[in-house]
Amino acid sequence: MHAVFGGGPYGEDAGRCIPGPPAPVTMTASLPDSGAFVYRPVTVGSWSDPDDPIAFYDDAGPVPPPPLSELEKSWLDRRVGQ
Protein backbone atom coordinates (compact mmCIF):
# COMPACT_ATOMS: atom_id res chain seq x y z
CA MET A 1 0.00 0.00 0.00
CA HIS A 2 1.03 3.64 -0.23
CA ALA A 3 1.42 6.38 2.36
CA VAL A 4 1.57 10.17 2.57
CA PHE A 5 3.53 11.68 5.46
CA GLY A 6 2.87 15.02 7.17
CA GLY A 7 6.32 16.38 8.06
CA GLY A 8 9.33 14.56 9.46
CA PRO A 9 11.98 12.75 7.42
CA TYR A 10 9.42 11.35 4.94
CA GLY A 11 7.49 14.64 4.61
CA GLU A 12 8.42 15.16 0.95
CA ASP A 13 7.96 11.50 0.04
CA ALA A 14 4.33 11.28 -1.16
CA GLY A 15 3.25 7.82 -2.18
CA ARG A 16 5.99 5.84 -0.39
CA CYS A 17 5.27 2.10 -0.45
CA ILE A 18 4.73 0.63 3.00
CA PRO A 19 3.70 -2.83 4.27
CA GLY A 20 -0.03 -3.50 4.36
CA PRO A 21 -2.96 -3.42 4.21
CA PRO A 22 -3.92 -2.95 6.95
CA ALA A 23 -1.84 0.15 7.58
CA PRO A 24 0.84 -0.34 10.25
CA VAL A 25 0.01 1.23 13.63
CA THR A 26 3.35 3.04 13.66
CA MET A 27 6.06 3.78 11.11
CA THR A 28 9.56 4.54 12.39
CA ALA A 29 12.12 6.49 10.36
CA SER A 30 15.76 6.55 11.43
CA LEU A 31 17.19 10.04 11.77
CA PRO A 32 20.63 10.73 10.24
CA ASP A 33 22.08 12.05 13.52
CA SER A 34 20.77 9.03 15.52
CA GLY A 35 17.40 8.48 17.07
CA ALA A 36 14.10 7.79 15.38
CA PHE A 37 11.01 9.65 14.20
CA VAL A 38 7.72 7.84 14.84
CA TYR A 39 4.69 8.37 12.60
CA ARG A 40 1.17 7.35 13.59
CA PRO A 41 -1.75 6.91 11.14
CA VAL A 42 -4.33 9.69 11.02
CA THR A 43 -6.61 8.26 8.36
CA VAL A 44 -6.70 5.53 5.73
CA GLY A 45 -8.69 5.92 2.54
CA SER A 46 -8.51 5.64 -1.21
CA TRP A 47 -8.22 8.15 -4.02
CA SER A 48 -9.78 5.86 -6.57
CA ASP A 49 -9.69 2.16 -5.67
CA PRO A 50 -10.90 0.83 -2.29
CA ASP A 51 -8.67 -2.23 -2.78
CA ASP A 52 -5.58 0.03 -2.92
CA PRO A 53 -5.77 2.09 0.29
CA ILE A 54 -3.57 5.08 1.03
CA ALA A 55 -2.60 5.89 4.62
CA PHE A 56 -1.91 9.41 5.85
CA TYR A 57 0.63 9.48 8.67
CA ASP A 58 1.58 12.36 10.95
CA ASP A 59 3.92 12.65 13.90
CA ALA A 60 0.99 13.98 15.93
CA GLY A 61 -1.48 11.28 14.97
CA PRO A 62 -3.65 9.54 17.54
CA VAL A 63 -1.93 7.10 19.87
CA PRO A 64 -3.54 3.69 19.52
CA PRO A 65 -4.90 2.08 22.67
CA PRO A 66 -2.72 -0.66 24.12
CA PRO A 67 -3.79 -4.20 23.21
CA LEU A 68 -6.04 -6.01 25.68
CA SER A 69 -4.55 -8.73 27.83
CA GLU A 70 -6.08 -12.19 27.79
CA LEU A 71 -7.62 -11.48 31.22
CA GLU A 72 -9.24 -8.25 29.99
CA LYS A 73 -10.60 -10.07 26.93
CA SER A 74 -12.18 -12.73 29.18
CA TRP A 75 -13.81 -10.00 31.29
CA LEU A 76 -15.31 -8.43 28.19
CA ASP A 77 -16.52 -11.81 26.95
CA ARG A 78 -18.25 -12.45 30.27
CA ARG A 79 -19.90 -9.01 30.19
CA VAL A 80 -21.23 -9.62 26.66
CA GLY A 81 -22.59 -13.05 27.67
CA GLN A 82 -24.70 -11.62 30.52
C-alpha positions in Angstrom: 0.0 0.0 0.0 1.0 3.6 -0.2 1.4 6.4 2.4 1.6 10.2 2.6 3.5 11.7 5.5 2.9 15.0 7.2 6.3 16.4 8.1 9.3 14.6 9.5 12.0 12.8 7.4 9.4 11.3 4.9 7.5 14.6 4.6 8.4 15.2 0.9 8.0 11.5 0.0 4.3 11.3 -1.2 3.2 7.8 -2.2 6.0 5.8 -0.4 5.3 2.1 -0.5 4.7 0.6 3.0 3.7 -2.8 4.3 0.0 -3.5 4.4 -3.0 -3.4 4.2 -3.9 -3.0 6.9 -1.8 0.2 7.6 0.8 -0.3 10.2 0.0 1.2 13.6 3.4 3.0 13.7 6.1 3.8 11.1 9.6 4.5 12.4 12.1 6.5 10.4 15.8 6.5 11.4 17.2 10.0 11.8 20.6 10.7 10.2 22.1 12.0 13.5 20.8 9.0 15.5 17.4 8.5 17.1 14.1 7.8 15.4 11.0 9.6 14.2 7.7 7.8 14.8 4.7 8.4 12.6 1.2 7.4 13.6 -1.7 6.9 11.1 -4.3 9.7 11.0 -6.6 8.3 8.4 -6.7 5.5 5.7 -8.7 5.9 2.5 -8.5 5.6 -1.2 -8.2 8.1 -4.0 -9.8 5.9 -6.6 -9.7 2.2 -5.7 -10.9 0.8 -2.3 -8.7 -2.2 -2.8 -5.6 0.0 -2.9 -5.8 2.1 0.3 -3.6 5.1 1.0 -2.6 5.9 4.6 -1.9 9.4 5.8 0.6 9.5 8.7 1.6 12.4 11.0 3.9 12.7 13.9 1.0 14.0 15.9 -1.5 11.3 15.0 -3.6 9.5 17.5 -1.9 7.1 19.9 -3.5 3.7 19.5 -4.9 2.1 22.7 -2.7 -0.7 24.1 -3.8 -4.2 23.2 -6.0 -6.0 25.7 -4.5 -8.7 27.8 -6.1 -12.2 27.8 -7.6 -11.5 31.2 -9.2 -8.2 30.0 -10.6 -10.1 26.9 -12.2 -12.7 29.2 -13.8 -10.0 31.3 -15.3 -8.4 28.2 -16.5 -11.8 27.0 -18.3 -12.4 30.3 -19.9 -9.0 30.2 -21.2 -9.6 26.7 -22.6 -13.0 27.7 -24.7 -11.6 30.5 
